[in-house]
Amino acid sequence: MTRPTDTDFTFPEGFLWGAATAAHQIEGSPLADGAGPSIWTRFAHTPGMTLNGDTGDVACDHYHRWKEDVALMRELGLQAYRFSVSWSRILPEGTGRVNHKGLDFYSCLVDELLANGIEPLLTLYHWDLPAALDDRGGWLNRDCADWFAEYGRVLYRALDGRVKKWVTLNEPWVITDGGYLHGALAPGHRSRFEAPIASHNLMRAHGAAVQAYRAEGKHEIGLVVNIEPKYPASDSTADADATRRAHAYMNEQYLHPALLGRYPPELKDIFGDAWPEFPEDDFKLIVQPLDFVGINYYTRSVTAATDSYPLKAGAVRQPLGTYTETGWEVFPQGLTDTLVWFKDTYGELPVYVTENGAAFFDPAVAEDGRVRDPLRIDYLRKHLSAIHDAIAAGVDVRGYMAWSLLDNLEWSLGYSKRFGIIHVNYGTLERTPKDSARWYSGIIESHGRALSDPLPY
Ligand code: PNW
């Protein structure tokens, strides 16, 4: 049993406790009720692109079980639920004709959340671009800023009275690094020339959607980025330079333009002749006042100089480190460092931790109905404690969304990695709250104070 601590875990009043998911990872039935295909439907159905050929055709069947899932959230005492909308359910061709049945699905979900006292946090884009727009060049087409603002407007008009926290993009870095540079994620391109263009257009789309929100919406809108703090593997100049490159590429590439209106200078060196000159006016569109930033934090990287393209930097495995099933080191201090760095670099903006969690090999559901996942409890507890440290250091952290509410489809890794606090049986689709869900429920109920209690193992 882990011993109690004497820390007084006081969280600010109004600190919001929740959990997160994304449309493609949980919904299933991607073509139901008139929806158009997304790039992820297409990618997953292309042989060889996902582990075991796994697709989102069924996923957690949340498209039909959403009421049951909201009931589970309520049972656990969640105060907030972060989910994403599938663009091609709303606009099957990406622009133009609105599919009202698709809109109804999210409208009912939002009503059900509100009826259960759960605040919705809506992400417009969590990676599932309408395939019809990819056929027109996707994020490589400058028109994407108009497409995205049009899509946003449809949702703002339909839901802004009920949804008060909006997110434009989830993790533009993963979208471009995975989708346009290394090809492991949809649409599966590998091009050093495309990656900076896709990144830049994503940020223009973000800016256009925020602008449209200011005209239509009355509440809050922000951007979600994944941050992985970089620490040098040695005190050599080569490793220090590699660390700076990796940090600029992963952590500053999107926050700098969104909040400071410029790119970090390292990007030009990293991409060389593939880095274009962007029109100065674009930055006026990209840098919009935001109400908050969401940070997704999973791990750090200890960085050394390597030959890898384009960064010439790579992660060094820590011999004494603890690693999760996705090969990510458990490093809670990195979350404190990240939040403090964010405040020091970008100022006093409110921050939400919009994703944090871990994949572990969980045991099967036991005869007593429990799923014993002590490693996940330990992970969540240490990261919540790290957030508490950041708050004590003056960072304005407003809430925490555990990744993920449910075990789900981990993109190209299929169903092989389980991040949920609720176990999903992929045969019967039965849901079983894991020990971590019960534990988290107690943390929420005590508004964090129970973090000083001994763990239940
Ligand atoms: C996030 N990285 O993805 C996504 O927002 C989720 O949809 C996903 O399920 C979750 O994290 C777990 O993977 C990331 O390589 C993927 O740094 C890769 C990275 C970060 C986040």
Residues whose N, C-alpha, C, O or C-beta is under 5 A from the ligand:
A	BS01	PNW	A22 V174 N226
